[in-house]
Amino acid sequence: MIDEMSDGWYNKIIPLTLRGIEMRNKKPPFEITNQMIDYVAEIAELVGKLNGTNRLTANPTLRRSNRIRTIHGSLAIEQNTLSLEQVTAVLNGKRVLAPPKDIAEVKNAYEIYERLDELDPYSVDDLLAAHGIMTRGLVEESGMFRTRPVGVVDSEGHVLHFGTLPQYVPDLVMELLEWAKTSEVHMLIRSCVFHYELELIHPFADGNGRVGRLWHTLLLSKWNPLFAWLPVESIIHHRQQEYYDAINASNNAGESTPFIGFMLSAIKASLIEAINLNDEVSDVKIDKATLRWNKIQEYLQTHDYIMNVDVRELCGVSAATANRILAGFVIDDRLIKCRKGSTWGYRLSK
């Protein structure tokens, strides 16, 4: 929960925000561990495997499904009440009975994620514009850095995190963007550092988590385009307590190392899920094709040729699908197309 700080908390804010000021003109503090190196190697291998299928980036239906999962996951972390089915309905133009604020959050998030490839990940103007779209009509200071102190408190009022004092926010954000642009650290690690440091600065009155996750995805998509369609946010939502624990552990440690480890594990899990889904779909396709071929072969054991109408009856498909099935088996050199009166028939090639 994000609350504006009361005057009575101001003295508590100063010690933590001083650390942010002292870190200016230095790289964000973190340690590259052996576990991180292992994660980077494993993720790179998984990316190569998923890229090899070309399914994630080439299938419009899958891209849209993953984008909806991304939006649902990221907003659910911030207590948006819409289910995945309701988010899907909203984006399909259907009427949903839900709080108007939650519906607006869905529409805003979808709009900015759809414009992901237009954003420059190192531009402060684009960062502010993205926040403006994400929070349009929802917060007073939309599309601008906050002007008042803020902090994160739990349901009992315990302070979990103080944001940087507002007068230091613009410079710190610009320095963070410049570091992200010029750092030679691998983008998998660099994007995690950026995500954490943006949360630490807490540059906006509201929407920091949503923008942080959006920008993490944006940075990764510049390293490899498939990340624009990988629903890492959905994994984070399912592991939400671990996400918060990693942020708190990094806050306590004074560096982003624990958070980097968590995020790399979430990215790896998201890739494994995508690959497993791809394999399942491929297995279904193989089983369906094999089943259809077995039916056609069996038919041709007692008939000289098979026609479109026969395939429709055998496989329970439309005429157009039957044509595609037969054409596919001709390409595979399993069938030969031959003229039968005024129409076409197909016989075994061997």
Order of alpha helices (4+ residues) and beta strands (2+ residues): beta-alpha-alpha-alpha-alpha-alpha-alpha-alpha-beta-beta-alpha-alpha-alpha-alpha-alpha-alpha-alpha-alpha-beta-beta
